[in-house]
Amino acid sequence: MLVLKTLTRAPQHGYGIASAIKRLSNDVLTVEEGSLYPALQRLLLQGWVKGEWKKTETNRRARFYTLTPAGRKQLGSELSQFQLMITAIRRVLQDA
């Protein structure tokens, strides 16, 4: 969900995605390479993102990921499920 949401802002390469999540969460959330790149591969296989090889700002070759229409739809579904989960947790944590 976080990767998909990050890609709504702009196409990014893997390092850019991880950096954006870390920065936007004020360094609370970190995404390790060992979990990010397999997740991106799964998103590619699902058709939720597409990848294109380009040059980075530092002139390195990297795969840039873009959210597809199917990915936007999936993000909406995941956000809805997340809201349901947050509501349920809030109810459990409330004082009786």
All heavy atoms as an XYZ file, in Angstrom:
767
protein
N       0.829     -1.182      0.000
C       0.000      0.000      0.000
C       0.879      1.252      0.000
O       0.606      2.195     -0.730
C      -0.926     -0.027      1.216
C      -1.802      1.186      1.344
S      -2.966      1.117      2.713
C      -1.891      1.076      4.117
N       1.933      1.251      0.808
C       2.797      2.426      0.887
C       3.556      2.663     -0.417
O       3.727      3.804     -0.841
C       3.778      2.292      2.051
C       3.147      2.246      3.444
C       4.208      2.013      4.501
C       2.364      3.505      3.729
N       3.985      1.597     -1.046
C       4.688      1.727     -2.328
C       3.734      2.279     -3.377
O       4.076      3.214     -4.105
C       5.283      0.372     -2.768
C       5.812      0.452     -4.187
C       6.382     -0.070     -1.811
N       2.540      1.724     -3.457
C       1.556      2.215     -4.426
C       1.246      3.689     -4.182
O       1.192      4.490     -5.117
C       0.273      1.379     -4.365
C       0.394     -0.083     -4.798
C      -0.927     -0.809     -4.571
C       0.843     -0.200     -6.237
N       1.034      4.066     -2.928
C       0.721      5.462     -2.601
C       1.881      6.384     -2.973
O       1.675      7.479     -3.507
C       0.388      5.594     -1.103
C       0.041      7.005     -0.680
C      -1.167      7.538     -1.421
C      -1.495      8.956     -0.982
N      -2.571      9.533     -1.766
N       3.099      5.933     -2.719
C       4.277      6.734     -3.061
C       4.332      6.995     -4.560
O       4.687      8.093     -4.999
C       5.555      6.029     -2.574
O       5.479      5.860     -1.157
C       6.802      6.829     -2.903
N       3.949      6.004     -5.357
C       4.000      6.147     -6.805
C       2.874      7.021     -7.361
O       2.903      7.375     -8.536
C       3.999      4.775     -7.474
C       5.281      3.975     -7.253
C       5.149      2.574     -7.834
C       6.488      4.701     -7.825
N       1.892      7.400     -6.536
C       0.871      8.343     -7.010
C       1.458      9.735     -7.163
O       0.924     10.558     -7.903
C      -0.359      8.423     -6.068
O       0.047      8.935     -4.794
C      -1.038      7.075     -5.923
N       2.537      9.996     -6.450
C       3.153     11.330     -6.481
C       3.999     11.539     -7.730
O       3.992     12.612     -8.316
C       3.981     11.532     -5.227
C       3.120     11.567     -3.973
C       3.969     11.614     -2.699
N       3.120     11.716     -1.530
C       2.672     10.678     -0.847
N       3.000      9.453     -1.208
N       1.908     10.852      0.212
N       4.773     10.510     -8.130
C       5.655     10.604     -9.303
C       6.297      9.243     -9.532
O       6.439      8.464     -8.587
C       6.740     11.652     -9.068
N       6.711      8.960    -10.761
C       7.477      7.738    -10.999
C       8.769      7.778    -10.175
O       9.341      8.854     -9.994
C       7.790      7.787    -12.498
C       6.741      8.682    -13.083
C       6.446      9.691    -12.006
N       9.168      6.633     -9.670
C      10.356      6.568     -8.818
C      11.121      5.285     -9.074
O      10.545      4.282     -9.468
C       9.950      6.556     -7.334
C       9.422      7.829     -6.785
C      10.537      8.792     -6.427
O      11.712      8.443     -6.415
N      10.173     10.014     -6.140
N      12.414      5.311     -8.784
C      13.198      4.081     -8.749
C      13.138      3.550     -7.320
O      12.626      4.223     -6.414
C      14.635      4.316     -9.227
C      15.327      5.481     -8.586
N      15.725      5.490     -7.278
C      15.667      6.686     -9.103
C      16.316      6.645     -6.998
N      16.276      7.395     -8.093
N      13.613      2.344     -7.119
C      13.489      1.699     -5.813
C      14.035      2.523     -4.664
O      13.378      2.694     -3.632
N      15.252      3.048     -4.829
C      15.846      3.851     -3.765
C      14.998      5.086     -3.482
O      14.807      5.479     -2.328
C      17.274      4.257     -4.139
C      17.942      5.097     -3.093
C      18.460      4.523     -1.934
C      18.042      6.480     -3.242
C      19.062      5.303     -0.961
C      18.643      7.263     -2.277
C      19.150      6.674     -1.137
O      19.740      7.448     -0.162
N      14.443      5.698     -4.531
C      13.589      6.874     -4.361
C      12.318      6.551     -3.596
O      11.856      7.342     -2.772
N      11.749      5.370     -3.862
C      10.547      4.932     -3.138
C      10.863      4.776     -1.659
O      10.145      5.297     -0.804
C      10.002      3.615     -3.731
C       9.484      3.843     -5.153
C       8.914      3.030     -2.836
C       9.208      2.566     -5.922
N      11.941      4.054     -1.362
C      12.328      3.832      0.037
C      12.622      5.152      0.739
O      12.194      5.363      1.883
C      13.543      2.903      0.103
N      13.317      6.045      0.058
C      13.650      7.357      0.656
C      12.404      8.187      0.916
O      12.288      8.842      1.955
C      14.588      8.130     -0.274
O      15.801      7.460     -0.415
N      11.464      8.161     -0.025
C      10.233      8.938      0.139
C       9.422      8.430      1.331
O       8.914      9.235      2.130
C       9.390      8.875     -1.125
N       9.308      7.122      1.472
C       8.562      6.558      2.609
C       9.224      6.946      3.918
O       8.556      7.368      4.864
C       8.424      5.029      2.463
C       7.479      4.706      1.293
C       7.930      4.396      3.762
C       7.432      3.243      0.907
N      10.538      6.859      3.968
C      11.270      7.224      5.189
C      11.089      8.712      5.505
O      10.780      9.086      6.633
C      12.745      6.886      5.034
C      13.546      7.108      6.282
C      14.971      6.622      6.125
C      15.710      6.809      7.431
N      17.078      6.325      7.364
N      11.242      9.552      4.487
C      11.133     11.010      4.683
C       9.721     11.418      5.078
O       9.521     12.170      6.035
C      11.543     11.721      3.393
C      11.462     13.228      3.447
C      11.941     13.873      2.151
N      11.489     13.234      0.922
C      10.277     13.387      0.385
N       9.391     14.170      0.955
N       9.952     12.769     -0.733
N       8.713     10.903      4.368
C       7.327     11.287      4.642
C       6.830     10.782      5.993
O       5.898     11.354      6.564
C       6.408     10.794      3.524
C       6.602     11.503      2.181
C       5.891     10.749      1.070
C       6.133     12.943      2.271
N       7.444      9.723      6.506
C       7.051      9.192      7.816
C       7.922      9.760      8.943
O       7.869      9.277     10.067
C       7.137      7.669      7.823
O       8.486      7.232      7.795
N       8.710     10.781      8.627
C       9.628     11.374      9.609
C      10.547     10.320     10.211
O      10.753     10.262     11.426
C       8.869     12.124     10.704
C       8.201     13.366     10.184
O       8.697     14.003      9.259
N       7.059     13.706     10.751
N      11.097      9.473      9.360
C      12.065      8.432      9.730
C      11.500      7.332     10.622
O      12.247      6.594     11.246
C      13.308      9.037     10.389
C      14.086      9.935      9.443
O      14.021      9.705      8.221
O      14.757     10.855      9.923
N      10.174      7.210     10.687
C       9.565      6.144     11.493
C       9.525      4.841     10.696
O       9.802      3.771     11.218
C       8.145      6.546     11.960
C       7.444      5.384     12.638
C       8.218      7.753     12.884
N       9.197      4.936      9.414
C       9.084      3.746      8.573
C      10.296      3.636      7.660
O      10.693      4.614      7.027
C       7.817      3.819      7.712
C       6.501      3.980      8.461
C       5.363      4.189      7.467
C       6.238      2.763      9.321
N      10.877      2.450      7.609
C      11.961      2.193      6.675
C      11.618      0.939      5.879
O      11.027      0.004      6.402
C      13.313      1.988      7.386
O      13.187      0.921      8.318
C      13.753      3.237      8.111
N      11.980      0.964      4.622
C      11.755     -0.180      3.746
C      13.124     -0.685      3.320
O      13.886      0.042      2.675
C      10.919      0.213      2.510
C      10.659     -0.995      1.639
C       9.617      0.863      2.932
N      13.434     -1.904      3.700
C      14.730     -2.489      3.366
C      14.728     -3.014      1.944
O      13.694     -3.452      1.428
C      15.047     -3.632      4.337
C      15.088     -3.215      5.805
C      16.198     -2.234      6.125
O      17.257     -2.291      5.446
O      16.022     -1.414      7.038
N      15.893     -2.994      1.304
C      16.024     -3.492     -0.067
C      15.547     -4.932     -0.196
O      14.932     -5.295     -1.190
C      17.482     -3.418     -0.518
C      17.944     -2.042     -0.871
C      19.371     -2.050     -1.398
O      19.791     -3.057     -1.996
O      20.048     -1.035     -1.215
N      15.816     -5.731      0.815
C      15.444     -7.139      0.784
C      13.951     -7.383      0.729
O      13.509     -8.462      0.314
N      13.169     -6.418      1.130
C      11.709     -6.558      1.016
C      11.141     -5.674     -0.099
O      10.137     -6.021     -0.712
C      11.024     -6.247      2.351
O      11.339     -4.949      2.781
N      11.797     -4.554     -0.391
C      11.275     -3.635     -1.406
C      11.324     -4.232     -2.809
O      10.319     -4.232     -3.518
C      12.045     -2.312     -1.387
C      11.629     -1.305     -2.464
C      10.172     -0.911     -2.312
C      12.526     -0.091     -2.425
N      12.478     -4.741     -3.201
C      12.608     -5.209     -4.587
C      11.767     -6.446     -4.890
O      11.149     -6.518     -5.957
C      14.081     -5.353     -4.972
C      14.720     -3.986     -5.070
C      15.525     -3.491     -4.055
C      14.456     -3.147     -6.147
C      16.083     -2.217     -4.118
C      14.997     -1.875     -6.229
C      15.808     -1.417     -5.206
O      16.330     -0.153     -5.276
N      11.649     -7.411     -3.977
C      10.690     -8.499     -4.232
C       9.245     -7.992     -4.293
O       8.452     -8.470     -5.109
C      10.898     -9.447     -3.047
C      12.291     -9.181     -2.592
C      12.503     -7.711     -2.827
N       8.908     -6.999     -3.475
C       7.554     -6.425     -3.510
C       7.313     -5.733     -4.854
O       6.243     -5.889     -5.454
C       7.362     -5.439     -2.362
N       8.291     -4.990     -5.347
C       8.148     -4.331     -6.644
C       7.981     -5.364     -7.759
O       7.190     -5.164     -8.683
C       9.350     -3.423     -6.925
C       9.375     -2.126     -6.130
C      10.737     -1.454     -6.236
C       8.271     -1.187     -6.595
N       8.690     -6.468     -7.656
C       8.552     -7.527     -8.653
C       7.140     -8.106     -8.635
O       6.540     -8.336     -9.686
C       9.593     -8.626     -8.413
C       9.652     -9.659     -9.497
C      10.033     -9.085    -10.853
O      10.818     -8.166    -10.962
N       9.443     -9.623    -11.901
N       6.590     -8.317     -7.433
C       5.208     -8.819     -7.323
C       4.221     -7.810     -7.902
O       3.266     -8.187     -8.588
C       4.862     -9.137     -5.865
C       5.511    -10.400     -5.342
C       4.958    -10.822     -3.997
N       5.100     -9.821     -2.960
C       6.178     -9.653     -2.203
N       7.225    -10.438     -2.354
N       6.212     -8.721     -1.277
N       4.437     -6.526     -7.634
C       3.555     -5.482     -8.166
C       3.619     -5.455     -9.699
O       2.590     -5.261    -10.364
C       3.927     -4.115     -7.596
C       3.715     -3.936     -6.088
C       4.257     -2.585     -5.628
C       2.257     -4.084     -5.712
N       4.813     -5.660    -10.258
C       4.954     -5.742    -11.712
C       4.165     -6.925    -12.268
O       3.441     -6.794    -13.255
C       6.431     -5.905    -12.093
C       7.282     -4.645    -12.119
C       8.762     -5.013    -12.183
C       6.912     -3.766    -13.299
N       4.306     -8.085    -11.627
C       3.616     -9.290    -12.086
C       2.102     -9.147    -11.988
O       1.369     -9.691    -12.823
C       4.094    -10.517    -11.301
C       5.543    -10.941    -11.571
C       5.954    -12.050    -10.613
C       5.733    -11.356    -13.017
N       1.628     -8.424    -10.983
C       0.193     -8.188    -10.826
C      -0.334     -7.157    -11.829
O      -1.542     -7.014    -12.004
C      -0.124     -7.694     -9.405
C       0.090     -8.708     -8.318
C      -0.942     -9.816     -8.358
O      -2.042     -9.647     -8.843
N      -0.557    -10.986     -7.861
N       0.572     -6.412    -12.439
C       0.160     -5.369    -13.374
C      -0.216     -4.065    -12.693
O      -0.824     -3.197    -13.318
N       0.152     -3.921    -11.427
C      -0.195     -2.718    -10.676
C       0.809     -1.595    -10.871
O       0.511     -0.435    -10.604
C      -0.364     -3.040     -9.202
C      -1.483     -3.998     -8.949
C      -2.560     -4.250     -9.765
C      -1.654     -4.853     -7.833
N      -3.381     -5.200     -9.212
C      -2.850     -5.594     -8.023
C      -0.925     -5.082     -6.687
C      -3.323     -6.520     -7.110
C      -1.379     -6.010     -5.764
C      -2.577     -6.713     -5.972
N       2.014     -1.944    -11.305
C       3.026     -0.949    -11.673
C       3.665     -1.405    -12.980
O       3.578     -2.578    -13.355
C       4.128     -0.766    -10.588
C       3.545     -0.304     -9.268
C       4.959     -2.014    -10.410
N       4.282     -0.461    -13.664
C       5.104     -0.822    -14.808
C       6.488     -0.241    -14.566
O       6.647      0.740    -13.824
C       4.499     -0.347    -16.121
C       4.393      1.140    -16.281
C       3.792      1.505    -17.625
C       3.766      3.016    -17.751
N       3.348      3.468    -19.055
N       7.491     -0.872    -15.142
C       8.864     -0.433    -14.944
C       9.517     -0.057    -16.258
O       9.247     -0.673    -17.291
N      10.353      0.965    -16.207
C      11.066      1.424    -17.390
C      12.477      1.826    -16.973
O      12.654      2.557    -15.988
C      10.325      2.624    -17.990
C      10.936      3.157    -19.243
C      10.179      4.356    -19.790
O       9.148      4.747    -19.217
O      10.646      4.908    -20.802
N      13.460      1.325    -17.707
C      14.850      1.668    -17.411
C      15.152      3.073    -17.900
O      14.878      3.419    -19.047
C      15.794      0.663    -18.065
C      15.718     -0.680    -17.429
C      15.012     -1.758    -17.872
C      16.337     -1.081    -16.209
N      15.168     -2.813    -16.998
C      15.974     -2.429    -15.971
C      17.162     -0.448    -15.282
C      16.408     -3.149    -14.861
C      17.600     -1.159    -14.184
C      17.221     -2.481    -13.982
N      15.700      3.891    -16.987
C      16.075      5.272    -17.302
C      17.352      5.615    -16.542
O      17.807      4.856    -15.691
C      14.984      6.256    -16.861
C      13.673      6.130    -17.564
C      12.723      7.199    -17.041
C      11.361      7.104    -17.677
N      10.470      8.156    -17.167
N      17.872      6.802    -16.804
C      19.035      7.316    -16.069
C      18.551      8.135    -14.874
O      17.577      8.875    -14.970
C      19.889      8.221    -16.967
C      20.503      7.517    -18.142
C      21.817      6.915    -17.767
C      22.435      6.283    -19.015
N      23.828      6.065    -18.888
N      19.238      7.998    -13.746
C      18.921      8.778    -12.551
C      19.571     10.153    -12.647
O      20.296     10.444    -13.601
C      19.436      8.072    -11.280
O      20.876      8.045    -11.333
C      18.888      6.665    -11.157
N      19.341     10.956    -11.619
C      19.952     12.286    -11.537
C      21.468     12.194    -11.539
O      22.163     13.108    -11.963
C      19.511     13.026    -10.259
C      18.053     12.948     -9.884
C      17.655     11.621     -9.233
O      18.327     11.133     -8.311
O      16.651     11.056     -9.676
N      21.999     11.077    -11.026
C      23.452     10.880    -10.953
C      23.974     10.078    -12.148
O      25.066      9.535    -12.104
C      23.829     10.172     -9.640
O      23.139      8.916     -9.581
C      23.480     11.026     -8.438
N      23.159      9.999    -13.196
C      23.524      9.338    -14.448
C      23.717      7.821    -14.314
O      24.474      7.224    -15.063
C      24.767      9.994    -15.066
C      24.737      9.927    -16.571
O      23.667      9.885    -17.169
N      25.904      9.916    -17.181
N      23.044      7.220    -13.347
C      23.075      5.774    -13.197
C      21.820      5.193    -13.828
O      20.771      5.832    -13.843
C      23.125      5.390    -11.722
C      24.383      5.853    -11.040
C      24.352      5.458     -9.618
N      25.430      4.503     -9.398
C      25.757      4.030     -8.236
N      25.088      4.369     -7.164
N      26.753      3.190     -8.111
N      21.920      3.974    -14.277
C      20.779      3.295    -14.878
C      19.946      2.669    -13.762
O      20.464      1.958    -12.903
C      21.294      2.210    -15.824
C      20.244      1.577    -16.661
C      20.911      0.735    -17.748
N      19.910      0.083    -18.545
C      19.576     -1.195    -18.424
N      20.195     -1.963    -17.548
N      18.631     -1.712    -19.184
N      18.647      2.949    -13.767
C      17.755      2.408    -12.738
C      16.374      2.179    -13.343
O      15.987      2.836    -14.312
C      17.645      3.366    -11.552
N      15.658      1.268    -12.750
C      14.290      1.007    -13.201
C      13.353      1.951    -12.467
O      13.311      1.967    -11.238
C      13.923     -0.441    -12.907
C      12.666     -0.878    -13.585
C      12.401     -2.329    -13.279
N      12.075     -3.035    -14.501
C      11.796     -4.309    -14.562
N      11.841     -5.052    -13.482
N      11.507     -4.874    -15.691
N      12.612      2.734    -13.232
C      11.634      3.656    -12.662
C      10.267      3.006    -12.745
O       9.891      2.476    -13.786
C      11.643      4.987    -13.408
C      12.767      5.895    -13.005
C      14.066      5.635    -13.399
C      12.519      7.006    -12.210
C      15.104      6.473    -13.028
C      13.549      7.850    -11.827
C      14.855      7.576    -12.233
N       9.531      3.073    -11.644
C       8.226      2.434    -11.550
C       7.132      3.487    -11.626
O       7.254      4.571    -11.053
C       8.122      1.655    -10.234
C       9.146      0.557    -10.162
C      10.395      0.777     -9.601
C       8.873     -0.704    -10.688
C      11.343     -0.225     -9.556
C       9.818     -1.712    -10.642
C      11.054     -1.463    -10.077
O      11.992     -2.460    -10.053
N       6.068      3.135    -12.339
C       4.907      4.004    -12.510
C       3.663      3.214    -12.143
O       3.547      2.035    -12.481
C       4.791      4.459    -13.984
O       6.017      5.061    -14.369
C       3.663      5.446    -14.172
N       2.740      3.856    -11.474
C       1.473      3.233    -11.106
C       0.590      3.094    -12.346
O       0.464      4.034    -13.133
C       0.786      4.108    -10.053
C      -0.367      3.520     -9.273
C       0.062      2.293     -8.486
C      -0.937      4.567     -8.334
N      -0.019      1.934    -12.515
C      -0.943      1.698    -13.633
C      -2.370      1.975    -13.169
O      -2.621      2.086    -11.957
C      -0.854      0.236    -14.119
O      -1.313     -0.620    -13.073
C       0.554     -0.134    -14.541
N      -3.326      2.063    -14.097
C      -4.731      2.200    -13.684
C      -5.179      1.058    -12.755
O      -5.893      1.300    -11.783
C      -5.496      2.192    -15.013
C      -4.519      2.773    -15.989
C      -3.181      2.222    -15.557
N      -4.725     -0.158    -13.032
C      -5.057     -1.290    -12.149
C      -4.441     -1.084    -10.769
O      -5.033     -1.452     -9.746
C      -4.576     -2.603    -12.762
N      -3.256     -0.485    -10.726
C      -2.600     -0.192     -9.452
C      -3.357      0.854     -8.648
O      -3.462      0.765     -7.427
N      -3.890      1.847     -9.334
C      -4.705      2.875     -8.649
C      -5.955      2.244     -8.039
O      -6.334      2.562     -6.915
C      -5.110      3.988     -9.613
C      -3.987      4.913     -9.944
C      -4.462      6.121    -10.733
N      -3.327      6.861    -11.216
C      -2.591      7.680    -10.472
N      -2.886      7.871     -9.217
N      -1.560      8.313    -10.991
N      -6.558      1.347     -8.791
C      -7.746      0.657     -8.287
C      -7.388     -0.195     -7.071
O      -8.100     -0.191     -6.061
C      -8.338     -0.212     -9.393
C      -9.607     -0.904     -9.009
C     -10.186     -1.672    -10.182
C     -11.443     -2.394     -9.756
N     -12.015     -3.182    -10.850
N      -6.263     -0.902     -7.147
C      -5.813     -1.736     -6.025
C      -5.501     -0.874     -4.804
O      -5.828     -1.241     -3.684
C      -4.582     -2.550     -6.430
C      -4.046     -3.432     -5.322
C      -5.029     -4.497     -4.879
O      -5.899     -4.907     -5.646
N      -4.910     -4.952     -3.660
N      -4.873      0.267     -5.022
C      -4.576      1.177     -3.916
C      -5.862      1.606     -3.229
O      -5.941      1.604     -1.995
C      -3.809      2.400     -4.412
C      -3.529      3.479     -3.372
C      -2.720      2.931     -2.198
C      -2.832      4.671     -4.021
N      -6.880      1.949     -3.989
C      -8.170      2.324     -3.398
C      -8.734      1.208     -2.545
O      -9.228      1.447     -1.435
N      -8.645     -0.009     -3.034
C      -9.137     -1.169     -2.285
C      -8.344     -1.353     -1.000
O      -8.912     -1.585      0.076
C      -9.030     -2.409     -3.168
O      -9.373     -3.564     -2.453
N      -7.025     -1.253     -1.094
C      -6.179     -1.430      0.089
C      -6.395     -0.323      1.115
O      -6.389     -0.580      2.315
C      -4.710     -1.524     -0.322
C      -4.404     -2.821     -1.036
C      -2.933     -3.030     -1.320
O      -2.092     -2.417     -0.634
O      -2.627     -3.819     -2.219
N      -6.593      0.899      0.650
C      -6.860      2.002      1.580
C      -8.183      1.792      2.310
O      -8.280      2.055      3.512
C      -6.862      3.342      0.842
C      -5.493      3.858      0.410
C      -5.648      5.062     -0.507
C      -4.632      4.191      1.610
N      -9.188      1.301      1.609
C     -10.482      1.010      2.245
C     -10.327     -0.063      3.314
O     -10.854      0.073      4.424
C     -11.505      0.550      1.207
O     -11.803      1.589      0.322
N      -9.617     -1.119      2.988
C      -9.390     -2.202      3.954
C      -8.604     -1.689      5.163
O      -8.881     -2.060      6.300
C      -8.629     -3.348      3.292
C      -9.371     -3.950      2.149
C      -9.778     -5.368      2.417
O      -9.355     -5.978      3.370
N     -10.614     -5.890      1.557
N      -7.622     -0.829      4.899
C      -6.820     -0.266      5.972
C      -7.685      0.580      6.909
O      -7.563      0.497      8.130
C      -5.685      0.572      5.380
C      -4.772      1.165      6.406
C      -3.906      0.370      7.132
C      -4.776      2.528      6.653
C      -3.061      0.922      8.088
C      -3.939      3.090      7.593
C      -3.074      2.275      8.319
N      -8.575      1.378      6.344
C      -9.470      2.201      7.166
C     -10.372      1.334      8.043
O     -10.617      1.662      9.211
C     -10.309      3.135      6.291
C      -9.520      4.271      5.685
C      -8.867      5.144      6.744
O      -9.400      5.406      7.808
N      -7.662      5.602      6.441
N     -10.875      0.239      7.495
C     -11.679     -0.690      8.295
C     -10.867     -1.247      9.466
O     -11.365     -1.349     10.589
C     -12.194     -1.842      7.425
C     -13.294     -1.508      6.438
C     -13.556     -2.703      5.515
C     -14.563     -1.100      7.154
N      -9.618     -1.607      9.190
C      -8.743     -2.158     10.228
C      -8.467     -1.112     11.312
O      -8.545     -1.418     12.500
C      -7.431     -2.631      9.602
C      -6.476     -3.248     10.589
S      -7.044     -4.820     11.246
C      -6.906     -5.826      9.802
N      -8.178      0.117     10.907
C      -7.907      1.196     11.869
C      -9.134      1.445     12.739
O      -9.023      1.612     13.962
C      -7.486      2.489     11.146
C      -6.137      2.299     10.467
C      -7.459      3.685     12.072
C      -5.001      1.987     11.410
N     -10.318      1.461     12.144
C     -11.557      1.662     12.893
C     -11.758      0.543     13.908
O     -12.113      0.795     15.070
C     -12.758      1.748     11.937
O     -12.541      2.845     11.042
C     -14.065      1.954     12.677
N     -11.513     -0.680     13.501
C     -11.673     -1.821     14.403
C     -10.678     -1.760     15.554
O     -11.034     -1.993     16.716
C     -11.503     -3.131     13.629
N      -9.442     -1.423     15.263
C      -8.418     -1.313     16.321
C      -8.787     -0.200     17.284
O      -8.679     -0.353     18.505
C      -7.023     -1.075     15.696
C      -6.565     -2.337     14.975
C      -6.015     -0.661     16.764
C      -5.322     -2.160     14.126
N      -9.248      0.924     16.756
C      -9.657      2.066     17.598
C     -10.772      1.639     18.565
O     -10.747      1.995     19.733
C     -10.112      3.215     16.707
C     -10.104      4.555     17.420
C     -10.400      5.702     16.466
N      -9.201      5.988     15.679
C      -9.184      6.184     14.366
N     -10.284      6.137     13.663
N      -8.060      6.440     13.742
N     -11.750      0.871     18.060
C     -12.856      0.417     18.914
C     -12.343     -0.490     20.037
O     -12.779     -0.372     21.176
C     -13.874     -0.362     18.080
C     -14.880      0.538     17.417
C     -16.044     -0.274     16.853
N     -16.137      0.046     15.454
C     -16.049     -0.800     14.453
N     -15.889     -2.079     14.668
N     -16.128     -0.392     13.211
N     -11.413     -1.356     19.719
C     -10.873     -2.270     20.724
C     -10.078     -1.504     21.783
O     -10.131     -1.818     22.976
C      -9.996     -3.364     20.072
C      -9.248     -4.173     21.116
C     -10.846     -4.259     19.189
N      -9.354     -0.475     21.361
C      -8.503      0.270     22.292
C      -9.242      1.298     23.129
O      -8.707      1.792     24.119
C      -7.378      0.968     21.511
C      -6.350      0.035     20.862
C      -5.333      0.844     20.072
C      -5.657     -0.833     21.890
N     -10.467      1.641     22.756
C     -11.232      2.621     23.525
C     -11.530      2.084     24.915
O     -11.751      0.893     25.108
C     -12.554      2.943     22.834
C     -12.424      3.840     21.652
C     -13.753      4.103     20.984
O     -14.736      3.400     21.221
N     -13.788      5.110     20.123
N     -11.566      3.009     25.866
C     -11.983      2.623     27.224
C     -13.462      2.298     27.227
O     -14.272      2.967     26.594
C     -11.724      3.771     28.204
C     -10.233      4.002     28.410
O      -9.444      3.051     28.225
O      -9.857      5.138     28.758
N     -13.818      1.265     27.941
C     -15.226      0.837     27.988
C     -16.044      1.733     28.893
O     -15.619      2.398     29.760
C     -15.318     -0.591     28.491
